[in-house]
Amino acid sequence: MSEVAERRSTFQRLHERGCFVLPNPWDVGSAKYLQHLGFSAIATTSAGFAFSRGAADGAVGLHAMLAHVREIAEAVDVPVNADFENGYADSPDEVAENARLCAETGIAGLSIEDNSGRKDQPLYDVDLAAARIRRVCEALTGSGVVVTARAECFLVGVDDIEEVLRRLRAYAAAGADCLYAPGVTEREHIRAIVAAVAPKPVNLLISGPTAGLTVADASELGVRRVSVGGALARAAWGGFVRAAKQLAEQGTFDGFGDATLHDALQKMFRSAARRL
């Protein structure tokens, strides 16, 4: 079995029982550190990567994203799930071709969202959205890549759990391996999603403390996978912004007080240098 096939098999098994955390690095260094901490798999974040490039989330194009995904997949030994946004196309055939290109980077999974990117109609019609998922699944048949379908309702102002359930059921029927509705935080909503698509696994986004949810809570609710989106990148930006503002506005260096020691990073990255 090839290394890529082995990672895909491992990723599939992670979805079969229990609940695992799928943290989201934004560059090679953060990916290597998450592997160092012992996470069984990681996922890219479109927002985190875009911010690292000085761009807004959604502004990174297909080819730049493919290069980024390949770089992350080649830098670590654990399975990588690609945040592939809306597939960088509207039509089912074009999305399927782009997903095939993404699979060639060596990833173990990818997610496709139903956010059209248009202000007048932020979500694709559910039939078109399901057709896009169906074609992606067909294009990746036999590859072992886990396809996650995302219902973006709560992220675009459609706070209707019934619409979320309708879409996730349609995507499950279209062949999606895992279902995901980012922005959903209420426990009864999470339970309803898990029940609606059972026995297929559900990914839950927990990107801050306000929801009052832990990994243990997610597991009790029947969630198989927990991701954090751009939260780790934003946490890193938070430390950077605080220190930089203190330096610019006060001329002080107190913001460096919580900085990770140089020697600690040196030691960790020396041990991971073989993949540079």
N, C-alpha and C positions, 0 to 999 in steps of 0.2 A: 504494500500500500504506500502511495506517495505521501510526502509530508503534508501537502495540501489536503488530500483525501482523508488523512488521519485527523487533521484539525476539524474538518467538516463533520466527520463521524463523532468526534468528541463534542462538538457544538450541538449536534442533534440529540445526543444522550443527555446533555445538560437540561434540555427542555422536557424530558420524560417524567421527571418526578422532582419534588422539593422546590426550592426557590433559590435562585442564584443572582448575584449582583453583577451587572454588566456596566462597569464605569466607563466614562468617556474621556479619553485623552485628546489633546488637540495638536500634539506634535510628537516626534519620535522620543524625545526625552521624557515627556509625561507618560507615553505608552510604556517605555521601558521601566519606569518607576512603578507603575501599576502592576506590571508583571512581577517585579521585585517584591511587591507586597503580597503576592500569592493569589491574585484574582485569576479565576479559571478561564475567563474570556474578557475581551474589551470591545468597545464600539467607538467608532469615530463620531464626531459631533460637527455638523455643518456650521453651527454658530461659532464654536470654539476655533475652528480652523479659519473661518472668515475673519474673525477678530484678529487672529495672529497675522493675517495678510493685510490688515488695515482696511478691511471691507465689511460691509453689513452682511448679516445672515441672509442668504439667498442670492448674493451677488457673485458667488464663485461659479464659474462655468464648468461644463462637463469635463473637459480635458484636464483642467487644473485639479478638479476633484478626483478624477481617476488616478492622477499622479500621486496625490496625497494619500489616497486609500492604499495604493500599491506600496508606498513608502512605509506606512504603518504596518501593513501585513508582513512585509519583509523584515521589519525591525524586531519583531517579537516571535516567541514560540507558541503563543496561545492563539485560539481562534479569534478572529476579528469580524465584527459585524459592521457593515458600512451604512452610515446615514446617507442614503442616496436621494434625499429630498423627494421631488416628484418625478424622478427619472429623467429630468432635463428634456422632456418632450411631452406633447399632449396625446398623440395618437398611440394606441396600444402597440402597434408594430415598432414604432420608433423607441418607445420605452423599453420594449423587450430587447431590442438590439443594444441599447445602452446598458441594460442590466447584464446582458451577455458579456459586454466589454468589462463591466465591473467584476464579474465573476472571474475573468481572466487575470485579475490582479492578485488572486490567491485568497480572497476573503472567504469566510465560512458562512456568512449570512449578509443579507441586505434588507433595508426597509424602503418601501415605496409609500408615499403619502398621497392623499387625495386633494391637497391644496393646489389649486390651479395657478396661484400667483396673481390672479386678476382681482381688482377691487370690486368690480361690478358683479362678479360671480366667483367668490373665493374658493368654493368647492366644486369639483367636477360633478356633473350629474352622476347619481349613484350607479346607473347602468354602465356609463362610460368608465367610471372608476373601477367597477368590478371587471369590466372587459380588459382594462389595463393590467390588473392583477393576474387575470387568467392567462394573458399572453406572456407575461413575465414568467409565470410558473411553467408554461409550456416550453418557453425558450430555455429554461434551466433544468428541465426534466433530466434526471440521471446524474446531475452534477453534484448533488448532495448539499447544495447551497440552501440554507434556511431562508425562506421568503417571509418577511413580516409586512403586513398591510396596516397602514395607519389611517385612522379617521381623525381628521384635524378639526372637527367641529368646534371644540372648546377653545381652540387657539385662534379661531377667526370670528368669534362672537356668536356662534350658533350653539348656545348653551342648552341644548335639547338632548337629554339622555336617550329618548326614544329614537331620535335620528341617528345618534351614535350606534345604538344597538342594531338599527336597520342596516346601516352601512357595514358594520363588522360582520353581521350574519351573511351579507352578500359577498364580502371578501373571503370569508371562510368557505362559502360554497364555491367560490371561484378558484380555490386551491391554496390560499395562503396557509403557511405552516404555523404562523404566530400572529396574534392580533394585538393592536395597540391603539389607545386613544389618549394621546398626551393632553394634559390639562385637567383630566378627571381626578378628583381628590376625595370626593365623598365616599364613605365606606359602602353605603347602599348602592351607589352607582358602580363601584368596583365589583361588588358581588353580582350585580345584574349582568355586567359584561362577562365575567367568568362563566356564569350560568348560560348566557346566550350563545357562546361559541364552544362550550365544552363538547368534547374533551380536548380541544386544541388549546395550546398554552397562550397565556396573556402576558404582555409586557406592561409594566406600570412605571410611569415617570414620577420620581420623587426628587425635586430639584431645590427643596428648601424646607425649613422647619415648620412653616405655617400650617401645613396640612396635619401635623401631629402624627405622621405615620413613620413606622420603622420597618426594617426588613422583616422582622418577626411578624409585624402586623400584616404586611403584604402576604407573607406565607399563609397566615391564618385565613386570609380572605380568598385563598386559592390561586394567587398570582404565582407564576413560574419564574418571572424574570423582572428585575428592577434595574432601570437605567437612570442616569442623572442628567442627561442632555448636556447643555453647556455650563452646568453649575460649577464643575471643578475649574473650568477655564475662567469663569467669572470670579470664583474665589481667589484664583491667582491674580487676576486683574485687580481685585479689591486690595490685596496687599501692595501691589505695585502702585496703584493710584494713591493710596494713603501715604506711602513713603515719598513718592514723587511730589505730591502736593505740599508735604511738610518741607521738603527741600526747597521747592520753588517759592513758597509763601513765607516760610519762617527761617529758612537757612539752617534748619536743624536736621539731625540724622537719627532721631528717635524711631523713625519708621523702619529702620533696619534691625531693630531689636529682636524681632521674631524670625529673622531670616535664617534659612537652613544653613548650617555650617558648610563652608567650602570643602573641607576635608571629607565630610559625610557624603557629599555629592560626588567628589572625586573617587572615593572608594566604590560607591555603587556603580558609577558609569565605567570605571576600569573593568569591573567584573562583567559588564555587558558589552564591552568594546568589540567583541569578535564579529558583530554584525554590522559594523560601520563600513 
